[in-house]
Amino acid sequence: MNLTPKQIVHELNKYIIGQDDAKKAVAIALRNRYRRSMLSPELQEEITPKNIIMKGPTGVGKTEIARRLAKLVKAPFLKVEATKYTEVGYVGRDVESMVRDLAECAIRLVKEEKTQEVSYKARAVAERRVCKVLAEMKKHEKGELAQDVFEQKLVDEIHAGKHDSVVIEIEVADIPKPLELSPGSGAAIDIGSIFGGMGFGNKKKKRKITVKEAMNLIMAEEADKLIDNDAVNSEAIRRAENDGIIFIDEIDKIAGKHNHGADVSREGVQRDILPIVEGCTVMTKYGPVKTDYILFIAAGAFHVSKVEDLIPELQGRFPIQVELKSLTKQDFVNILTKPENAVTRQYQLLLQVDNIDLSFTEGAIEKIAEISEDINATSEDIGARRLHTVMEYLLEEISFTAGGNDYPVIPVKVDEKYVEKHLEKIFKNRDLKKYVL
């Protein structure tokens, strides 16, 4: 998808309010990837991505910008916390594991696309297999119909979902679960693939399941037969190398210039991350992955430390720095009303299940935004996450009393007076601790 930077920012604006500098930076970085792909292979090798550091308080959209960006172009995306590599002795995880995890994301992404491509054929096979079982169960309903006509009628009904809840007994592949080598390591042995060549991996077992479940299982089984796994692996590796985005969160927690105690470990993590960001080759179970052209986006609040506290070599690998600002009252108003997944809309849809027709006046939205900004200013600044705290507190009574969709639809209008009445405690003591994790 070759979107222009303006189009990328326009798409991001649907979900993220403000932070224009950060959006511009990631949009340009993404467009530069497309520009690079249009050059000759010799020039492509010379051009590497310009990695980005996002600096700003929690809850202002750092992770969301990177995640939405990857989703927009269907790029393999991985989020890791830099602090997970500071554990004593690097227990369980090494820094290279982020590249292996990115390869796994790419494999899953490509496999989903390939499965979608063969889904029509896989569905046709699944419908025929389920039809054979159903025809045997319902042979008393056949009557005067010829066998092939009766089976076609059943196939059409299965396709329309008329038999979804019917329980049938059907043979499906018995896939052994991968054996994990050590808990939390992410390394596993696939017993099925080891013994598959000896004929032990093709075992079938009978299961009693609904037609809908049987269809899903057989479609997955058939799609797997139709997909060329070698092609999936090579395409996934190519995407991970050229389109992959690794988001390293909490990078400020491993910054610090004092080389004693815990800080030695922190600087050690920086030095371990350095070759990955600089460009190296990491072995994965799908083949070697070069990290030279992966886009790295680092983020941190940098309350205590500064970007300058990172080792110079690592700073040099993140040439673009953008600062995200704390959210204002107007930002909160926009967050509550403009995005497609706005918090107010989420609550309206949730309570609609229990026949509550929830609506908010402009005055109520303004008041909620004002309170959220005020609490962030006077206590810990947790950005847009504060809205969830305030909204949960505001709608606690309605959420608790609503229940049962056999009641008639009850309209509930939240206005400024309602907000003031239900958030009165906040004005007095700002005690929201029980809602803050």
Helices and strands as residue ranges (DSSP letters): H 5-13, H 20-37, H 41-46, E 52-55, H 62-72, E 77-81, G 82-85, G 88-90, H 97-137, G 139-141, H 147-160, E 167-173, E 179-180, E 188-189, H 191-195, G 196-198, E 204-210, H 211-226, H 229-243, E 245-249, G 251-254, H 262-278, E 281-284, E 287-290, E 295-300, G 307-309, H 312-316, E 320-323, H 329-337, H 343-352, E 356-360, H 362-378, H 385-394, H 396-401, E 410-414, H 416-422, H 424-429, G 433-435
